[in-house]
Amino acid sequence: MAAALLELGQTFVVLALAGAVALRVGLSVIPLYVGGGVLAGPFVAGRIGLPYVSSGEVLTVFAEVGIVLLLFFLGLEFSLDRLLAARSRITRAGVIDVFVNLPLGVALGLVLGWSLVEALLLGGIVYISSSAIVTKSLIDLGWIANEEAEPILGTLVFEDLFIAIYLAVVTSLVLGGSGGAVATGAGSDAVGGLGGVVRSLAVAFGFLGLLLLVVQYGTGLFARVLDVSGSEAFVLRTLAVVVPIAGVALALGVSEAVAAFFVGMGFSTTEHRERIERQLAPVRDLFAAVFFFWIGVGTDPRLLAGVAVPIAAAVLLTTPSKVVSGYLGGRAYDLSTRRSLRAGLGLVPRGEFSLVIAALAAGGSTPVMQETIPAVAVGYVLVMSALGTLLMERSDAVAGLFGRTRPQSDV
């Protein structure tokens, strides 16, 4: 217990120092939180004999809560009616996003000589933006109320829903015969794998469908749950709704992020929305900081050197592809050129779902799945999280490179 408390204390010290540095130099805290985790983790501090933080159960749970709260706050910006009203534009932007980025990652994996399943895993890693990092940046930069936030959030919603299907499919492929190896009984394995996919999809969509019904018709219930005057009771009741539902979703193999987003939509139509944002924002920021730190703690810098070429290729190919797909998504929302470009820049960061896919790959049976893909994913996420937040912060300067500066009203 003492060791766990010391590690948690060390975590907060590093996060506080990273925040102070970010404030001093005027950069986003996210890359510094990740970098602080790398330095304080077992692969840097531990190797040189210093006290280090391990990615144990406590830190992992804190990180999960960070993802849940970030997506819960994202849901507060939507209502189900608003989501359904924008479904055609969300679908157009989301389909563009999938068809531009996922095949590019698959093609890169095939060029590297990987099997189709391995390449499909890389496709997912480079395809999906980080809901946690993007949402945090939108809030920190004040973009959340801007017009370009609409296609960014819509695309994130589409990606989170799409990834539920994707994860069900690739989980079956990875666990059922990674890399396309042929073995005795492969036919029965394929049938079992297909049945597993169908069951996983049925459970996922059944749970999310039930949650959507509660969101649609349970506004009064959500309002009554939080109808309390005390701040402590208010915060506890909110967490008592959000965290258990996210936990049930995760236990069923459904994205806890999507579940938290839906719960946020349920609260968005109540009179408590502004109070939630005001009183839970510090709690969200605390757990979100731990989430980014946790990414760094699990990163071994030595492994990154051996996969520098795939990482560099992925960054060089998928940064512009994400900007282009986000730009086209912004145009699907009838935004101006400048705001559409900012929407594209806002989708560049990659993060938690890429690491989830990497963890899935590590359970495969080939060396590429077990070693190469996880290392590529971690290095890729580190670069893209830093690059993505930097591009968002410098969006006006980047936009200026592609045309005349628009009037201030269009910024």
C-alpha positions as CSV (number, residue, x, y, z in Angstrom):
1,M,0.0,0.0,0.0
2,A,2.8,2.4,0.9
3,A,4.6,1.7,-2.4
4,A,1.4,2.4,-4.4
5,L,0.8,5.6,-2.5
6,L,4.4,6.7,-3.1
7,E,4.0,6.0,-6.8
8,L,0.8,8.0,-6.9
9,G,2.5,10.8,-5.2
10,Q,5.4,10.7,-7.6
11,T,2.8,10.8,-10.5
12,F,1.3,14.0,-9.2
13,V,4.7,15.6,-8.6
14,V,5.7,14.9,-12.3
15,L,2.3,16.1,-13.6
16,A,2.6,19.3,-11.5
17,L,6.1,19.9,-12.9
18,A,5.0,19.2,-16.5
19,G,2.1,21.6,-16.1
20,A,4.4,24.3,-14.8
21,V,6.8,23.9,-17.7
22,A,3.9,23.9,-20.2
23,L,2.6,27.2,-18.6
24,R,6.1,28.7,-18.8
25,V,6.8,27.9,-22.4
26,G,3.2,28.3,-23.7
27,L,2.8,24.7,-25.0
28,S,0.0,22.2,-24.6
29,V,0.3,20.1,-21.4
30,I,-0.6,16.9,-23.2
31,P,2.8,16.0,-24.8
32,L,4.5,17.0,-21.6
33,Y,2.3,14.8,-19.5
34,V,3.2,11.9,-21.9
35,G,6.9,12.8,-21.8
36,G,6.8,13.0,-18.1
37,G,5.4,9.5,-17.9
38,V,8.2,8.2,-20.1
39,L,10.8,9.7,-17.9
40,A,9.2,8.6,-14.7
41,G,8.4,5.1,-15.9
42,P,10.3,1.8,-15.5
43,F,12.1,2.1,-18.8
44,V,13.9,5.4,-18.0
45,A,13.9,6.1,-14.3
46,G,13.8,2.5,-13.4
47,R,16.8,1.6,-15.6
48,I,19.0,4.2,-14.0
49,G,18.1,3.1,-10.5
50,L,15.7,5.9,-9.6
51,P,12.3,5.4,-8.0
52,Y,9.9,4.9,-10.8
53,V,6.1,4.7,-11.5
54,S,4.8,1.4,-12.9
55,S,1.6,1.1,-14.9
56,G,-0.1,-0.9,-12.1
57,E,-3.8,-1.4,-11.4
58,V,-4.3,1.9,-9.6
59,L,-2.8,4.0,-12.3
60,T,-4.6,2.1,-15.0
61,V,-8.0,2.6,-13.3
62,F,-7.3,6.3,-12.9
63,A,-6.4,6.5,-16.6
64,E,-9.7,4.7,-17.5
65,V,-11.7,7.2,-15.4
66,G,-9.9,10.0,-17.3
67,I,-11.1,8.6,-20.7
68,V,-14.6,8.2,-19.3
69,L,-14.8,11.7,-18.0
70,L,-13.4,13.3,-21.1
71,L,-16.0,11.6,-23.3
72,F,-18.7,12.3,-20.8
73,F,-18.0,16.0,-21.1
74,L,-17.9,15.6,-24.9
75,G,-21.4,14.1,-24.7
76,L,-22.6,17.1,-22.6
77,E,-22.1,19.2,-25.8
78,F,-24.6,17.1,-27.7
79,S,-28.2,16.0,-27.3
80,L,-29.6,12.9,-29.0
81,D,-31.9,15.1,-31.1
82,R,-29.0,17.2,-32.2
83,L,-27.0,14.1,-33.0
84,L,-29.9,12.6,-35.0
85,A,-30.5,15.9,-36.8
86,A,-26.9,15.9,-38.0
87,R,-26.7,12.2,-38.8
88,S,-26.4,12.7,-42.5
89,R,-23.5,15.1,-42.2
90,I,-21.9,13.0,-39.5
91,T,-22.2,9.9,-41.8
92,R,-20.7,11.8,-44.7
93,A,-17.8,13.2,-42.7
94,G,-17.2,9.8,-41.0
95,V,-17.3,7.8,-44.3
96,I,-14.8,10.2,-45.8
97,D,-12.6,9.7,-42.8
98,V,-12.7,5.9,-42.9
99,F,-12.0,5.6,-46.7
100,V,-9.2,8.1,-46.7
101,N,-7.2,6.9,-43.6
102,L,-7.9,3.2,-42.9
103,P,-6.9,1.9,-46.3
104,L,-3.7,4.0,-46.2
105,G,-2.6,2.3,-43.0
106,V,-3.5,-1.1,-44.5
107,A,-1.5,-0.3,-47.6
108,L,1.5,0.8,-45.5
109,G,1.4,-2.5,-43.6
110,L,1.4,-4.5,-46.8
111,V,4.3,-2.5,-48.2
112,L,6.2,-3.3,-45.0
113,G,5.7,-7.0,-45.9
114,W,3.1,-7.7,-43.1
115,S,0.2,-10.1,-43.5
116,L,-3.3,-8.8,-44.2
117,V,-4.4,-9.1,-40.6
118,E,-1.3,-7.3,-39.4
119,A,-1.8,-4.6,-42.0
120,L,-5.5,-4.3,-40.9
121,L,-4.3,-3.7,-37.3
122,L,-2.0,-0.9,-38.5
123,G,-4.9,0.6,-40.5
124,G,-6.9,0.9,-37.3
125,I,-4.1,2.4,-35.4
126,V,-3.5,5.2,-37.9
127,Y,-7.2,5.7,-38.7
128,I,-8.8,6.7,-35.4
129,S,-8.2,10.0,-33.8
130,S,-7.9,10.4,-30.0
131,S,-11.2,11.4,-28.6
132,A,-9.5,12.1,-25.3
133,I,-6.7,14.3,-26.6
134,V,-8.9,16.1,-29.2
135,T,-11.6,16.8,-26.6
136,K,-9.1,18.1,-24.1
137,S,-7.6,20.4,-26.7
138,L,-11.0,21.7,-27.8
139,I,-11.7,22.6,-24.3
140,D,-8.3,24.1,-23.5
141,L,-8.2,26.2,-26.8
142,G,-11.8,27.4,-26.5
143,W,-12.8,25.7,-29.8
144,I,-15.7,23.8,-28.2
145,A,-18.2,26.5,-29.1
146,N,-16.7,27.2,-32.6
147,E,-18.3,26.0,-35.8
148,E,-15.4,23.7,-36.6
149,A,-16.1,21.8,-33.4
150,E,-19.2,20.4,-35.0
151,P,-17.5,18.2,-37.7
152,I,-14.7,17.4,-35.3
153,L,-17.1,16.0,-32.7
154,G,-19.3,14.4,-35.3
155,T,-16.3,12.6,-36.8
156,L,-15.2,11.4,-33.4
157,V,-18.6,10.0,-32.7
158,F,-18.6,8.1,-36.0
159,E,-15.1,6.8,-35.3
160,D,-16.0,5.6,-31.8
161,L,-19.1,3.8,-33.2
162,F,-17.1,2.3,-36.1
163,I,-14.3,1.2,-33.9
164,A,-16.7,-1.0,-31.9
165,I,-17.4,-3.0,-35.1
166,Y,-13.7,-2.9,-36.1
167,L,-12.5,-4.2,-32.7
168,A,-15.1,-7.1,-32.8
169,V,-13.9,-8.1,-36.2
170,V,-10.1,-7.9,-35.6
171,T,-10.4,-9.5,-32.2
172,S,-11.8,-12.6,-33.9
173,L,-9.1,-12.5,-36.6
174,V,-6.2,-12.1,-34.2
175,L,-7.4,-14.7,-31.7
176,G,-8.6,-17.1,-34.4
177,G,-5.4,-17.5,-36.4
178,S,-3.3,-14.4,-36.5
179,G,-1.6,-13.5,-39.7
180,G,-3.5,-15.9,-41.8
181,A,-1.7,-19.0,-40.7
182,V,-3.4,-22.2,-41.9
183,A,-3.9,-25.0,-39.3
184,T,-5.9,-28.2,-38.9
185,G,-9.5,-27.3,-38.1
186,A,-9.2,-23.9,-39.7
187,G,-12.7,-24.1,-41.1
188,S,-14.3,-24.7,-37.7
189,D,-12.1,-21.9,-36.3
190,A,-13.4,-19.6,-39.0
191,V,-17.0,-20.5,-38.2
192,G,-16.4,-20.0,-34.5
193,G,-14.7,-16.7,-35.2
194,L,-17.6,-15.5,-37.3
195,G,-20.0,-16.5,-34.5
196,G,-17.9,-14.6,-32.0
197,V,-18.0,-11.5,-34.2
198,V,-21.8,-11.8,-34.5
199,R,-22.2,-12.3,-30.7
200,S,-19.9,-9.4,-29.9
201,L,-21.7,-7.1,-32.3
202,A,-25.1,-8.1,-31.0
203,V,-24.1,-7.4,-27.4
204,A,-22.4,-4.1,-28.3
205,F,-25.4,-2.8,-30.3
206,G,-27.9,-4.2,-27.9
207,F,-26.3,-2.4,-25.0
208,L,-25.8,0.9,-26.9
209,G,-29.3,0.7,-28.2
210,L,-30.7,0.3,-24.7
211,L,-28.5,3.2,-23.5
212,L,-29.8,5.4,-26.3
213,L,-33.4,4.6,-25.3
214,V,-32.6,5.7,-21.8
215,V,-31.0,8.9,-23.1
216,Q,-34.0,9.6,-25.3
217,Y,-36.7,9.0,-22.8
218,G,-35.0,9.3,-19.4
219,T,-34.4,13.1,-19.3
220,G,-36.6,13.4,-16.2
221,L,-34.7,10.5,-14.5
222,F,-31.3,12.1,-15.2
223,A,-32.6,15.4,-13.8
224,R,-34.0,13.9,-10.6
225,V,-30.8,12.0,-9.9
226,L,-28.8,15.2,-9.7
227,D,-31.5,17.2,-8.0
228,V,-29.4,17.9,-4.8
229,S,-28.1,21.1,-3.4
230,G,-24.7,20.1,-1.9
231,S,-21.7,20.2,-4.2
232,E,-20.2,17.0,-2.7
233,A,-23.4,15.0,-3.2
234,F,-23.8,16.4,-6.7
235,V,-20.3,15.4,-7.8
236,L,-20.7,11.9,-6.2
237,R,-24.1,11.3,-7.8
238,T,-22.8,12.3,-11.2
239,L,-19.8,9.9,-10.9
240,A,-22.1,7.2,-9.5
241,V,-24.0,7.2,-12.8
242,V,-21.2,7.7,-15.3
243,V,-18.5,5.4,-14.0
244,P,-20.6,2.2,-13.4
245,I,-22.3,2.4,-16.8
246,A,-18.8,2.8,-18.4
247,G,-17.6,-0.2,-16.4
248,V,-20.5,-2.3,-17.5
249,A,-19.9,-1.4,-21.1
250,L,-16.2,-2.3,-20.8
251,A,-17.1,-5.6,-19.2
252,L,-19.4,-6.4,-22.2
253,G,-16.7,-5.6,-24.7
254,V,-18.3,-2.2,-25.6
255,S,-16.3,1.0,-25.7
256,E,-16.5,2.7,-22.4
257,A,-15.8,6.0,-24.2
258,V,-19.0,5.6,-26.3
259,A,-21.0,4.7,-23.3
260,A,-19.8,7.7,-21.4
261,F,-20.5,9.9,-24.4
262,F,-24.1,8.7,-24.4
263,V,-24.5,9.3,-20.7
264,G,-23.2,12.8,-21.3
265,M,-25.9,13.3,-23.9
266,G,-28.5,12.2,-21.4
267,F,-27.4,14.9,-19.0
268,S,-27.0,17.5,-21.7
269,T,-30.7,18.2,-21.9
270,T,-31.2,18.8,-18.2
271,E,-30.9,22.0,-16.3
272,H,-27.8,20.6,-14.5
273,R,-25.5,20.7,-17.6
274,E,-23.7,23.9,-16.7
275,R,-23.4,22.9,-13.0
276,I,-21.8,19.6,-14.1
277,E,-19.3,21.4,-16.3
278,R,-18.4,23.8,-13.6
279,Q,-18.1,21.4,-10.6
280,L,-16.7,18.3,-12.3
281,A,-14.1,20.1,-14.6
282,P,-11.3,19.9,-12.0
283,V,-12.1,16.2,-11.5
284,R,-12.0,15.6,-15.2
285,D,-8.7,17.4,-15.6
286,L,-7.1,15.5,-12.8
287,F,-7.9,12.1,-14.2
288,A,-7.2,13.1,-17.8
289,A,-3.7,14.2,-16.8
290,V,-3.2,10.7,-15.3
291,F,-4.4,9.1,-18.5
292,F,-1.8,11.0,-20.6
293,F,0.9,10.2,-18.0
294,W,-0.1,6.5,-18.1
295,I,0.5,6.4,-21.9
296,G,4.1,7.5,-21.3
297,V,4.7,5.1,-18.4
298,G,4.1,2.1,-20.6
299,T,6.5,3.4,-23.3
300,D,10.0,1.8,-23.7
301,P,12.1,4.3,-25.7
302,R,14.6,1.6,-26.7
303,L,11.9,-0.3,-28.7
304,L,11.1,2.9,-30.7
305,A,14.5,3.0,-32.3
306,G,14.0,-0.4,-34.1
307,V,10.7,0.8,-35.6
308,A,11.7,4.3,-36.5
309,V,11.2,3.8,-40.2
310,P,7.5,2.5,-39.9
311,I,6.8,5.3,-37.4
312,A,8.2,8.0,-39.7
313,A,6.4,6.6,-42.7
314,A,3.1,6.5,-40.8
315,V,3.5,10.0,-39.5
316,L,4.4,11.5,-42.9
317,L,1.6,9.7,-44.7
318,T,-1.3,10.0,-42.2
319,T,-0.8,13.5,-41.0
320,P,-1.7,15.1,-44.3
321,S,-4.3,12.4,-45.0
322,K,-6.1,13.2,-41.7
323,V,-6.0,16.9,-42.4
324,V,-7.5,16.3,-45.9
325,S,-10.3,14.0,-44.7
326,G,-11.1,16.4,-41.8
327,Y,-11.1,19.3,-44.3
328,L,-13.5,17.4,-46.6
329,G,-15.6,16.6,-43.5
330,G,-15.8,20.3,-42.7
331,R,-16.9,21.1,-46.2
332,A,-19.6,18.5,-45.8
333,Y,-20.8,20.7,-42.9
334,D,-20.8,23.7,-45.2
335,L,-18.0,25.4,-43.3
336,S,-15.6,27.9,-44.9
337,T,-12.2,26.8,-46.2
338,R,-10.4,28.1,-43.2
339,R,-12.7,26.5,-40.6
340,S,-12.7,23.2,-42.6
341,L,-8.9,23.3,-42.5
342,R,-9.0,23.8,-38.7
343,A,-11.4,20.8,-38.5
344,G,-8.8,18.7,-40.3
345,L,-6.0,19.9,-38.0
346,G,-8.1,19.1,-35.0
347,L,-8.4,15.5,-35.9
348,V,-4.6,14.8,-36.2
349,P,-4.0,13.6,-32.6
350,R,-4.0,9.8,-32.1
351,G,-4.1,8.2,-28.7
352,E,-6.1,5.8,-26.6
353,F,-7.8,3.7,-29.2
354,S,-4.6,3.2,-31.1
355,L,-3.0,1.8,-27.9
356,V,-6.1,-0.4,-27.4
357,I,-5.5,-1.9,-30.8
358,A,-1.8,-2.3,-30.1
359,A,-2.7,-4.2,-26.9
360,L,-5.0,-6.4,-28.9
361,A,-2.2,-7.1,-31.4
362,A,0.2,-8.1,-28.6
363,G,-2.1,-11.1,-27.9
364,G,-1.5,-12.4,-31.4
365,S,0.8,-15.2,-32.5
366,T,3.3,-13.5,-34.8
367,P,6.4,-11.5,-33.9
368,V,5.0,-8.5,-35.8
369,M,1.9,-8.5,-33.7
370,Q,3.6,-9.3,-30.4
371,E,6.5,-6.8,-30.7
372,T,6.5,-4.6,-33.8
373,I,3.0,-3.3,-33.9
374,P,2.9,-2.3,-30.1
375,A,6.2,-0.5,-30.5
376,V,5.0,1.3,-33.7
377,A,1.7,2.3,-32.0
378,V,3.4,3.8,-28.9
379,G,5.9,5.8,-31.0
380,Y,3.2,6.9,-33.4
381,V,0.9,8.0,-30.6
382,L,3.7,10.0,-28.9
383,V,4.5,11.8,-32.1
384,M,0.9,12.4,-33.2
385,S,-0.3,13.5,-29.8
386,A,2.4,16.1,-29.7
387,L,2.2,17.1,-33.3
388,G,-1.6,17.2,-33.3
389,T,-1.9,19.5,-30.3
390,L,0.8,21.7,-31.7
391,L,-1.0,22.0,-35.1
392,M,-4.2,22.9,-33.3
393,E,-2.5,25.6,-31.3
394,R,-0.8,27.0,-34.4
395,S,-3.9,26.5,-36.6
396,D,-4.1,30.1,-37.7
397,A,-0.4,30.1,-38.8
398,V,-1.0,26.8,-40.7
399,A,-4.1,28.1,-42.3
400,G,-2.3,31.2,-43.4
401,L,0.1,29.0,-45.5
402,F,-2.9,27.9,-47.7
403,G,-4.4,31.3,-48.5
404,R,-5.0,34.8,-47.5
405,T,-6.0,35.5,-43.9
406,R,-9.7,35.7,-43.6
407,P,-11.5,38.4,-41.7
408,Q,-11.5,37.9,-37.9
409,S,-15.1,36.8,-37.9
410,D,-14.1,33.7,-39.9
411,V,-11.4,32.7,-37.5
